[in-house]
Amino acid sequence: MPSNSKDASHVAEADRRRFFAAVFAHGSARILSKAASAPLERIKICLQVASLPPAVPLTASGSGCAKTLFIDILAHQGTNAFWRGFGAHVMGTGLGGVARLSVLRTTQMWAMP
């Protein structure tokens, strides 16, 4: 009987390790993907709210507008401007990922005991 409880605790420890490994892998992949796409997201948001400086004209066809905005942001605000607000977004993404994986793990435990 003691060996059975020892095996169960060993399985629980391995399951816990797998869970935290999945959280780390999932979280780091999401953070890297958000960091890589942050400049495009910043340009998209600027175009959506039309917060263009007066020096950046909007063309009728829209061609070259994103490129012009990219160059303007880079010239006036520097490279860090593309990741403005990124920290708060990453925190929300990380917490949401942990919550999703926790719910997944809980439902797996209920469905497959």
Phi and psi restraints in degrees (value plus and minus 20) as a CYANA .aco file:
   2 PRO   PHI     -82.3   -42.3
   2 PRO   PSI     -53.6   -13.6
   3 SER   PHI     -87.4   -47.4
   3 SER   PSI     -52.4   -12.4
   4 ASN   PHI     -86.1   -46.1
   4 ASN   PSI     -63.6   -23.6
   5 SER   PHI     -88.9   -48.9
   5 SER   PSI     -52.5   -12.5
   6 LYS   PHI     -87.0   -47.0
   6 LYS   PSI     -60.1   -20.1
   7 ASP   PHI     -85.1   -45.1
   7 ASP   PSI     -60.4   -20.4
   8 ALA   PHI     -84.4   -44.4
   8 ALA   PSI     -61.1   -21.1
   9 SER   PHI     -89.2   -49.2
   9 SER   PSI     -53.7   -13.7
  10 HIS   PHI     -86.5   -46.5
  10 HIS   PSI     -59.9   -19.9
  11 VAL   PHI     -86.9   -46.9
  11 VAL   PSI     -60.9   -20.9
  12 ALA   PHI     -83.6   -43.6
  12 ALA   PSI     -59.9   -19.9
  13 GLU   PHI     -85.2   -45.2
  13 GLU   PSI     -61.9   -21.9
  14 ALA   PHI     -84.9   -44.9
  14 ALA   PSI     -58.4   -18.4
  15 ASP   PHI     -85.3   -45.3
  15 ASP   PSI     -60.1   -20.1
  16 ARG   PHI     -84.0   -44.0
  16 ARG   PSI     -62.0   -22.0
  17 ARG   PHI     -83.5   -43.5
  17 ARG   PSI     -62.3   -22.3
  18 ARG   PHI     -82.4   -42.4
  18 ARG   PSI     -60.0   -20.0
  19 PHE   PHI     -82.2   -42.2
  19 PHE   PSI     -68.7   -28.7
  20 PHE   PHI     -88.4   -48.4
  20 PHE   PSI     -52.0   -12.0
  21 ALA   PHI     -85.6   -45.6
  21 ALA   PSI     -59.8   -19.8
  22 ALA   PHI     -87.2   -47.2
  22 ALA   PSI     -60.5   -20.5
  23 VAL   PHI     -81.8   -41.8
  23 VAL   PSI     -65.0   -25.0
  24 PHE   PHI     -83.8   -43.8
  24 PHE   PSI     -66.5   -26.5
  25 ALA   PHI     -85.2   -45.2
  25 ALA   PSI     -64.5   -24.5
  26 HIS   PHI     -84.4   -44.4
  26 HIS   PSI     -65.9   -25.9
  27 GLY   PHI     -85.5   -45.5
  27 GLY   PSI     -64.4   -24.4
  28 SER   PHI     -87.4   -47.4
  28 SER   PSI     -55.7   -15.7
  29 ALA   PHI     -86.0   -46.0
  29 ALA   PSI     -61.7   -21.7
  30 ARG   PHI     -86.5   -46.5
  30 ARG   PSI     -61.4   -21.4
  31 ILE   PHI     -85.5   -45.5
  31 ILE   PSI     -62.4   -22.4
  32 LEU   PHI     -84.8   -44.8
  32 LEU   PSI     -59.3   -19.3
  33 SER   PHI     -88.7   -48.7
  33 SER   PSI     -57.3   -17.3
  34 LYS   PHI     -87.6   -47.6
  34 LYS   PSI     -58.4   -18.4
  35 ALA   PHI     -85.8   -45.8
  35 ALA   PSI     -57.8   -17.8
  36 ALA   PHI     -91.0   -51.0
  36 ALA   PSI     -54.1   -14.1
  37 SER   PHI    -116.6   -76.6
  37 SER   PSI     -18.0    22.0
  38 ALA   PHI     -80.1   -40.1
  38 ALA   PSI     -63.2   -23.2
  39 PRO   PHI     -80.9   -40.9
  39 PRO   PSI     -60.4   -20.4
  40 LEU   PHI     -87.1   -47.1
  40 LEU   PSI     -57.4   -17.4
  41 GLU   PHI     -84.2   -44.2
  41 GLU   PSI     -60.8   -20.8
  42 ARG   PHI     -83.1   -43.1
  42 ARG   PSI     -64.4   -24.4
  43 ILE   PHI     -85.0   -45.0
  43 ILE   PSI     -61.3   -21.3
  44 LYS   PHI     -80.7   -40.7
  44 LYS   PSI     -63.9   -23.9
  45 ILE   PHI     -86.5   -46.5
  45 ILE   PSI     -61.4   -21.4
  46 CYS   PHI     -81.7   -41.7
  46 CYS   PSI     -58.9   -18.9
  47 LEU   PHI     -89.8   -49.8
  47 LEU   PSI     -54.9   -14.9
  48 GLN   PHI     -88.2   -48.2
  48 GLN   PSI     -60.4   -20.4
  49 VAL   PHI    -112.8   -72.8
  49 VAL   PSI     -20.6    19.4
  50 ALA   PHI      34.1    74.1
  50 ALA   PSI      25.0    65.0
  51 SER   PHI    -114.5   -74.5
  51 SER   PSI      26.1    66.1
  52 LEU   PHI     -99.0   -59.0
  52 LEU   PSI     121.0   161.0
  53 PRO   PHI     -85.8   -45.8
  53 PRO   PSI     136.3   176.3
  54 PRO   PHI     -80.2   -40.2
  54 PRO   PSI     -43.4    -3.4
  55 ALA   PHI     -95.0   -55.0
  55 ALA   PSI     -33.1     6.9
  56 VAL   PHI    -123.1   -83.1
  56 VAL   PSI      83.3   123.3
  57 PRO   PHI     -99.6   -59.6
  57 PRO   PSI     125.2   165.2
  58 LEU   PHI    -108.4   -68.4
  58 LEU   PSI     107.5   147.5
  59 THR   PHI    -105.2   -65.2
  59 THR   PSI     138.0   178.0
  60 ALA   PHI     -86.4   -46.4
  60 ALA   PSI     -57.7   -17.7
  61 SER   PHI    -105.4   -65.4
  61 SER   PSI     -35.9     4.1
  62 GLY   PHI      63.4   103.4
  62 GLY   PSI     -19.5    20.5
  63 SER   PHI     -95.8   -55.8
  63 SER   PSI     114.0   154.0
  64 GLY   PHI      61.3   101.3
  64 GLY   PSI     -23.5    16.5
  65 CYS   PHI     -88.0   -48.0
  65 CYS   PSI     -64.7   -24.7
  66 ALA   PHI     -86.7   -46.7
  66 ALA   PSI     -58.6   -18.6
  67 LYS   PHI     -85.1   -45.1
  67 LYS   PSI     -62.2   -22.2
  68 THR   PHI     -83.6   -43.6
  68 THR   PSI     -62.4   -22.4
  69 LEU   PHI     -85.2   -45.2
  69 LEU   PSI     -61.3   -21.3
  70 PHE   PHI     -78.6   -38.6
  70 PHE   PSI     -67.7   -27.7
  71 ILE   PHI     -84.9   -44.9
  71 ILE   PSI     -59.6   -19.6
  72 ASP   PHI     -85.6   -45.6
  72 ASP   PSI     -65.0   -25.0
  73 ILE   PHI     -82.5   -42.5
  73 ILE   PSI     -63.3   -23.3
  74 LEU   PHI     -82.6   -42.6
  74 LEU   PSI     -60.9   -20.9
  75 ALA   PHI     -92.8   -52.8
  75 ALA   PSI     -61.1   -21.1
  76 HIS   PHI    -111.4   -71.4
  76 HIS   PSI     -50.9   -10.9
  77 GLN   PHI    -137.4   -97.4
  77 GLN   PSI     -33.4     6.6
  78 GLY   PHI      67.8   107.8
  78 GLY   PSI     157.0   197.0
  79 THR   PHI     -91.5   -51.5
  79 THR   PSI     -49.0    -9.0
  80 ASN   PHI     -85.6   -45.6
  80 ASN   PSI     -39.5     0.5
  81 ALA   PHI     -85.3   -45.3
  81 ALA   PSI     -45.0    -5.0
  82 PHE   PHI     -91.2   -51.2
  82 PHE   PSI     -41.0    -1.0
  83 TRP   PHI    -129.2   -89.2
  83 TRP   PSI       3.0    43.0
  84 ARG   PHI     -86.1   -46.1
  84 ARG   PSI     110.6   150.6
  85 GLY   PHI      59.6    99.6
  85 GLY   PSI     -13.0    27.0
  86 PHE   PHI     -90.0   -50.0
  86 PHE   PSI     -56.2   -16.2
  87 GLY   PHI     -81.1   -41.1
  87 GLY   PSI     -65.2   -25.2
  88 ALA   PHI     -86.3   -46.3
  88 ALA   PSI     -58.2   -18.2
  89 HIS   PHI     -85.9   -45.9
  89 HIS   PSI     -59.7   -19.7
  90 VAL   PHI     -86.4   -46.4
  90 VAL   PSI     -60.5   -20.5
  91 MET   PHI     -81.4   -41.4
  91 MET   PSI     -64.3   -24.3
  92 GLY   PHI     -84.2   -44.2
  92 GLY   PSI     -60.3   -20.3
  93 THR   PHI     -84.4   -44.4
  93 THR   PSI     -63.8   -23.8
  94 GLY   PHI     -83.9   -43.9
  94 GLY   PSI     -65.6   -25.6
  95 LEU   PHI     -85.8   -45.8
  95 LEU   PSI     -58.1   -18.1
  96 GLY   PHI     -85.3   -45.3
  96 GLY   PSI     -58.8   -18.8
  97 GLY   PHI     -85.8   -45.8
  97 GLY   PSI     -61.9   -21.9
  98 VAL   PHI     -83.8   -43.8
  98 VAL   PSI     -61.1   -21.1
  99 ALA   PHI     -83.5   -43.5
  99 ALA   PSI     -63.5   -23.5
 100 ARG   PHI     -83.3   -43.3
 100 ARG   PSI     -63.8   -23.8
 101 LEU   PHI     -87.9   -47.9
 101 LEU   PSI     -53.9   -13.9
 102 SER   PHI     -85.9   -45.9
 102 SER   PSI     -62.9   -22.9
 103 VAL   PHI     -84.8   -44.8
 103 VAL   PSI     -60.8   -20.8
 104 LEU   PHI     -81.5   -41.5
 104 LEU   PSI     -64.6   -24.6
 105 ARG   PHI     -84.5   -44.5
 105 ARG   PSI     -62.0   -22.0
 106 THR   PHI     -83.5   -43.5
 106 THR   PSI     -64.6   -24.6
 107 THR   PHI     -87.1   -47.1
 107 THR   PSI     -53.3   -13.3
 108 GLN   PHI     -85.7   -45.7
 108 GLN   PSI     -58.6   -18.6
 109 MET   PHI     -85.8   -45.8
 109 MET   PSI     -56.5   -16.5
 110 TRP   PHI     -91.3   -51.3
 110 TRP   PSI     -62.8   -22.8
 111 ALA   PHI     -97.8   -57.8
 111 ALA   PSI     -53.8   -13.8
 112 MET   PHI    -149.1  -109.1
 112 MET   PSI      60.5   100.5
